Amino acid sequence: MVRCVSEAGLRSHTHLQAPIGIFGGTFDPIHHGHLRVALEVLEALRLTELRFLPARQPPHRDTPGVAPEQRLDLLRSAVAEQPGFVVDKRELRRSGPSYTVDTLASLRAELPDTPLCLLVGRDAFGTLHRWSRWHQLFELAHIVVLNRPGNWPALSPELNAEVTTRQLPAAAGLQQRLAGGLWFQSVTPLTISATHIRELLASGRSPRYLLPDTVYTSILKQGLYRAEHTGQRSTGADTGRGRGG
């Protein structure tokens, strides 16, 4: 039985709307690894929509060298043709670090009767206990861990305790409570890195087939990710699923 930590989480499922997915990251730039995972989760969990939330300033990484508005334009061009994909720019309107708990609180205030499913990569989930006010995440949303083949990182005792008490026996549980559940969703392991894409562009090589053609065309037209910009950019891999906050 999953432990629900708030009155909202205990609300009867008869009052709930269909759940939505929350997918945050820098998307610097958006690529097929992000998009394929998002589509698989949207369909597998029968979400009414999946929202992409580009971060203005990741809490534990350098601020992206490409302007927020440019990353937003690339993201919009990537998802425009896919029903159910929505771009939410609330984190770009907020100054300071983009803490996930603040974003979820904002969404919960707007959607009091909608289950929220926060998508988190497997490696990022292993550091969840170091995120800002991480216990509150479960009061605001379910957490959907994007699972892929391979060895799991060691979990801290406190995070392992949350897994024991919150893991759902079936995905249907995401539709029966507003928040508080934990679900491990298998996804196709596309090992595409935004860092690698940026390196290709900076060296004058083509990242075609790693990201949508519409995104690549916009990058070329705007002259983004060229060599003169690489010194401003984080060297950590950006999967769009490891926010660190």
C-alpha positions as CSV (number, residue, x, y, z in Angstrom):
1,M,0.0,0.0,0.0
2,V,1.4,3.4,-1.0
3,R,1.6,5.9,1.8
4,C,-0.2,9.2,0.9
5,V,1.3,12.1,2.8
6,S,-1.3,14.8,2.2
7,E,-5.0,15.3,2.3
8,A,-4.9,15.9,-1.4
9,G,-3.3,12.6,-2.0
10,L,-6.2,10.9,-0.2
11,R,-8.9,12.5,-2.2
12,S,-11.4,10.1,-3.7
13,H,-10.5,9.1,-7.3
14,T,-14.1,9.9,-8.4
15,H,-13.2,13.6,-8.2
16,L,-10.1,13.4,-10.2
17,Q,-9.3,14.5,-13.8
18,A,-7.1,12.4,-16.1
19,P,-3.4,12.6,-15.1
20,I,-0.8,14.7,-16.9
21,G,2.9,14.2,-17.3
22,I,5.6,16.8,-16.2
23,F,8.9,16.6,-18.1
24,G,11.5,19.2,-17.1
25,G,15.0,19.9,-18.3
26,T,17.2,22.4,-20.1
27,F,16.5,20.8,-23.5
28,D,19.7,22.3,-24.7
29,P,18.8,21.3,-27.4
30,I,15.7,19.0,-27.5
31,H,16.5,15.7,-29.2
32,H,15.0,12.4,-30.1
33,G,16.0,10.8,-26.8
34,H,13.7,13.3,-25.0
35,L,10.9,13.0,-27.5
36,R,10.8,9.2,-27.7
37,V,10.7,8.8,-24.0
38,A,8.0,11.4,-23.7
39,L,5.8,9.6,-26.3
40,E,6.2,6.2,-24.7
41,V,5.2,7.5,-21.3
42,L,2.3,9.5,-22.7
43,E,0.9,6.4,-24.3
44,A,1.8,3.8,-21.7
45,L,0.3,5.7,-18.8
46,R,-2.6,7.1,-20.8
47,L,-1.9,10.7,-19.9
48,T,-4.2,13.4,-21.2
49,E,-1.1,15.5,-22.0
50,L,2.6,15.6,-21.4
51,R,4.1,19.0,-20.5
52,F,7.7,20.0,-21.4
53,L,9.0,22.6,-18.9
54,P,12.3,24.1,-20.0
55,A,14.4,25.4,-17.1
56,R,15.8,28.9,-17.1
57,Q,18.6,28.1,-14.6
58,P,19.2,24.5,-13.4
59,P,20.0,24.5,-9.7
60,H,23.2,22.5,-9.9
61,R,24.5,23.2,-13.4
62,D,25.8,26.1,-15.4
63,T,23.1,28.3,-17.0
64,P,22.8,27.2,-20.7
65,G,24.7,29.4,-23.1
66,V,21.7,29.5,-25.5
67,A,19.1,32.0,-24.5
68,P,15.9,30.7,-22.9
69,E,13.7,32.1,-25.7
70,Q,15.9,30.3,-28.3
71,R,15.6,26.9,-26.4
72,L,11.9,27.5,-26.1
73,D,11.6,28.1,-29.9
74,L,13.5,24.9,-30.6
75,L,11.3,22.9,-28.2
76,R,8.1,24.3,-29.7
77,S,9.2,23.3,-33.2
78,A,10.0,19.8,-32.0
79,V,6.6,19.1,-30.4
80,A,4.3,21.0,-32.7
81,E,3.1,18.0,-34.7
82,Q,2.6,15.6,-31.8
83,P,-0.9,15.5,-30.2
84,G,-0.7,15.5,-26.4
85,F,2.7,17.3,-26.2
86,V,2.4,20.8,-24.6
87,V,5.1,23.3,-23.9
88,D,4.8,25.1,-20.5
89,K,7.1,28.1,-20.1
90,R,6.5,29.0,-16.4
91,E,10.1,28.2,-15.4
92,L,11.4,30.6,-18.0
93,R,9.2,33.4,-16.5
94,R,10.6,32.8,-13.0
95,S,13.9,34.3,-12.0
96,G,16.5,32.4,-10.1
97,P,17.1,28.6,-10.1
98,S,14.3,26.4,-11.4
99,Y,13.4,24.2,-8.4
100,T,11.1,21.4,-9.3
101,V,9.1,21.7,-6.0
102,D,8.2,25.3,-6.8
103,T,7.1,24.3,-10.3
104,L,4.9,21.5,-9.0
105,A,3.4,23.8,-6.3
106,S,2.4,26.2,-9.1
107,L,0.9,23.5,-11.2
108,R,-1.0,22.0,-8.2
109,A,-2.5,25.4,-7.5
110,E,-3.8,25.6,-11.1
111,L,-4.9,21.9,-11.3
112,P,-6.3,21.0,-7.9
113,D,-8.1,17.9,-9.2
114,T,-5.5,16.6,-11.6
115,P,-2.9,13.9,-10.8
116,L,0.6,15.1,-11.7
117,C,3.2,12.6,-12.9
118,L,6.8,13.9,-12.6
119,L,9.1,12.2,-15.0
120,V,12.6,11.5,-13.6
121,G,15.5,9.7,-15.1
122,R,16.9,6.7,-13.3
123,D,20.2,8.3,-12.5
124,A,18.5,11.5,-11.3
125,F,16.2,9.5,-9.1
126,G,19.2,8.2,-7.3
127,T,20.0,11.7,-6.2
128,L,16.5,12.7,-5.4
129,H,17.2,13.0,-1.6
130,R,19.6,15.9,-2.5
131,W,16.9,17.9,-4.3
132,S,15.4,21.0,-2.7
133,R,12.6,20.1,-0.3
134,W,12.5,16.6,-1.9
135,H,9.9,15.1,0.5
136,Q,7.4,17.7,-0.7
137,L,7.6,16.4,-4.2
138,F,5.5,13.4,-3.1
139,E,2.9,15.6,-1.6
140,L,2.5,17.4,-5.0
141,A,2.9,14.7,-7.6
142,H,3.5,11.0,-8.4
143,I,7.1,10.3,-9.5
144,V,7.5,8.2,-12.6
145,V,11.1,6.9,-12.9
146,L,12.2,6.3,-16.5
147,N,13.7,2.8,-16.3
148,R,16.2,1.4,-18.8
149,P,18.3,-1.8,-18.9
150,G,21.5,-1.8,-16.8
151,N,22.6,-1.7,-13.2
152,W,20.7,0.5,-10.8
153,P,22.7,3.2,-8.8
154,A,22.8,2.5,-5.1
155,L,20.0,4.3,-3.3
156,S,20.4,6.1,0.0
157,P,18.6,4.5,3.0
158,E,16.0,7.3,3.2
159,L,15.3,7.1,-0.6
160,N,15.1,3.3,-0.4
161,A,12.5,3.7,2.3
162,E,10.4,5.8,0.1
163,V,10.6,3.2,-2.7
164,T,9.4,0.5,-0.2
165,T,6.4,2.5,1.0
166,R,5.4,4.3,-2.2
167,Q,5.9,1.9,-5.1
168,L,2.6,1.2,-6.9
169,P,1.6,-2.3,-7.9
170,A,0.1,-1.1,-11.2
171,A,0.2,2.1,-13.3
172,A,-3.6,2.5,-12.7
173,G,-2.7,3.8,-9.3
174,L,-1.5,7.0,-10.9
175,Q,-5.1,7.8,-11.8
176,Q,-6.6,7.1,-8.4
177,R,-4.7,9.6,-6.3
178,L,-3.4,13.1,-6.8
179,A,0.1,12.4,-5.6
180,G,2.3,10.3,-3.5
181,G,2.9,7.2,-5.7
182,L,6.1,5.9,-7.3
183,W,6.0,4.1,-10.6
184,F,8.9,2.6,-12.6
185,Q,8.3,2.9,-16.4
186,S,10.4,1.0,-18.9
187,V,11.5,3.1,-21.8
188,T,13.5,2.6,-25.0
189,P,17.2,3.3,-24.1
190,L,18.2,5.9,-26.7
191,T,21.7,7.0,-25.6
192,I,21.5,10.5,-27.2
193,S,23.3,13.3,-25.4
194,A,22.6,17.0,-25.8
195,T,26.3,17.5,-24.8
196,H,27.4,15.4,-27.8
197,I,25.0,17.3,-30.1
198,R,26.5,20.6,-29.0
199,E,30.0,19.2,-29.5
200,L,29.1,18.1,-33.0
201,L,27.7,21.5,-33.9
202,A,30.7,23.3,-32.4
203,S,33.1,21.3,-34.5
204,G,31.1,21.8,-37.7
205,R,29.8,18.2,-37.9
206,S,26.2,17.2,-38.4
207,P,23.9,16.0,-35.6
208,R,21.2,14.9,-38.1
209,Y,19.1,12.0,-37.1
210,L,19.8,12.7,-33.4
211,L,17.2,15.5,-33.3
212,P,14.2,16.6,-35.4
213,D,15.0,18.2,-38.7
214,T,12.9,21.2,-37.7
215,V,15.2,21.7,-34.7
216,Y,18.4,21.3,-36.8
217,T,17.2,23.7,-39.4
218,S,16.4,26.3,-36.7
219,I,19.8,25.8,-35.1
220,L,21.5,26.4,-38.5
221,K,19.4,29.5,-39.3
222,Q,20.1,31.1,-35.9
223,G,23.8,30.1,-35.8
224,L,23.3,28.3,-32.4
225,Y,25.9,26.1,-30.7
226,R,28.8,27.3,-32.8
227,A,32.4,27.1,-31.5
228,E,32.4,30.6,-30.0
229,H,29.5,29.7,-27.7
230,T,30.9,26.4,-26.3
231,G,32.8,28.0,-23.4
232,Q,29.6,29.2,-21.9
233,R,28.0,25.8,-21.7
234,S,27.9,23.1,-19.1
235,T,29.9,20.0,-19.9
236,G,27.5,17.7,-18.1
237,A,25.2,15.5,-20.2
238,D,21.7,16.9,-20.6
239,T,19.1,14.2,-20.8
240,G,16.3,16.6,-19.9
241,R,15.5,14.2,-17.0
242,G,18.2,15.1,-14.5
243,R,17.3,18.4,-13.0
244,G,19.0,18.1,-9.6
245,G,16.4,20.2,-7.9
